[in-house]
Amino acid sequence: MNSNVMLIAYYNKKALGVRYLETALKKAKYNVYTVFYKDFNSVHPTVTTDEELTLLKNEIKKRKPLFIGLSVMSSMYLDTVYKTLDMIKDNFSIPIVCGGAYATMFPDKLLNKGANFVIRGDGEKSICKLAQRLKKNTNIEDIPSLCYNKSGKMIINNISDITNNIDEYGIPTINSKNACYIENDTISYGDPQLNTLSYEVIASRGCPFTCSYCCCNNLRKLLPNGIKGVRTRSVKSIIEELKEAKKECKKIAFVHFYDEIFPNLPGWVDEFVIEYKKHINLPFTIWSHPKMIDKEVIQKLVKIGLVEVIMGIQSGSKHVRRDIFHRYESQQDIIDSTKIIHESKVFWSSYDFMLQHPFESIDDLKETYYLVKKLYRPYELQLHGLNFLPGTDIVPMAVEQKIFTEEEINNIMYAPMNEQFGAYWQRKTTRESELWYEMIYCLQFKCFEKKLEKYEENPQKYDKQIDNLYNISQKLFKLRYVYKKVRIVLKRMFL
């Protein structure tokens, strides 16, 4: 009987979700062929080409899988997902299974586009049950978390058969031995992750916060009773994964913890500090939140290699943060968190802001400027726009406040990939807004502080000077970015 399975990961060579599924399927004695389909590019994203689809078609012919699993994490690359679905349906009679965050929230969208099945939530157990039933050609209807069409009716099974003890899922496959990578009309064999300088790991699943622009809050609501909104792996499991990563990925220079919020549980951090120093001893970066920055924890992590904290602030406007983004930290919380990061001697800090969106006024933008002035340097600012994504609370909010009609918001959410990413970076706004944005960006560099204090009195009076300062700042940003990466890589030699 056929034991071949194909998994497709889109725009992500690391694709942790797919790698967890590969581990589960291999443990259940299936031969897994993983296709890493196109690379991520947030500035100039490209939809799949006909040649790339042909390369994928040839792989499917060669492997003859029992089913094909598509990882649909985001709506932003649906163009490519739908082209893949069409190609498979036109050329094969192989069942297609979709999973991932977007698939979990909108199974109907993918079933209506030709997918045979959708698995919602953690897929490790359900996908193995589905594989077994398809292999034996037996009834699939009672499989937990499974969605499918039957006699013209859509069946959405309850999400279940998932666990609080996520160690049970094992560690993600680090070297996918039957992998290929399709990009730029070419195919290469082997796992594209093996040459990485940075290894991505997640220590937990879920997020405790309720940000309106993120789907984590609504994904959490889909979890069955008794399943925690944030589930943390044991230190032993994480160290096991990182030891394997060091063995397989020879060029690793640092580790990136990709958790929504890095765990700071009592006892867990103390164990992590001991085991990470003993077995891994690489520089690492974490994501955090102003309300989760704990001085004692940060200082412990710095001693074992923490080199960067990435933190979302999103807006300096109290109104935008509270009433629009559903973030409830105060101005002082934010300032204090950057002070802790600074005093703990973290080498680098990066702060995210979403600016120049329809909910923001000039006064809100000014408030951001004056908050950023109070943040403790050095820091890097990641400034970008607001994307309206399906399944987030900010979407109905935009309709209720008559910023967009339902038709307009749907056109925005399901626009072609290049338009969606373009909206993320574009700055169609007033001249005054543009000048305040540029001044916020320039605040990263202390050497411009005095000039900015002069310009902030009347930015439009100094528009050419501000433009010039902004252009210089962009060049300095690039140089500093190279310096940062080189320092982090070199730091590995001294840990």
Secondary structure, DSSP 8 states (H G I E B T S, - for coil): ---EEEEEEES-SS-HHHHHHHHHHHHTT-EEEEEEES---SSS-----HHHHHHHHHHHHHH--SEEEEE---GGGHHHHHHHHHHHHHH----EEEESHHHHH-HHHHHHTT-SEEE-S--HHHHHHHHHHHHHT---TT-TTEEEEETTEEEE----S--S-GGGG----SS-TT-EEEETTEEEES-GGGG-SEEEE-SEE--S---TT-SHHHHHHTS-TT--SSEE--HHHHHHHHHHHHHH-TT--EEEE--SS----TTHHHHHHHHHHHHT---EEEEE-TTT--HHHHHHHHHTTEEEEEEEEE-S-HHIIIIIS-----HHHHHHHHHHHHHTT-SEEEEEEE-S-TT--HHHHHHHHHHHHHS-SS-EEEEE-----TT-THHHHHHHTTSS-HHHHHHHHTS-HHHHHHHHH-----HHHHHHHHHHHHTT-GGGHHHHHHHTT-GGGGHHHHHHHHHHHHHHHHHHHHHHHHHHHHHGGG-
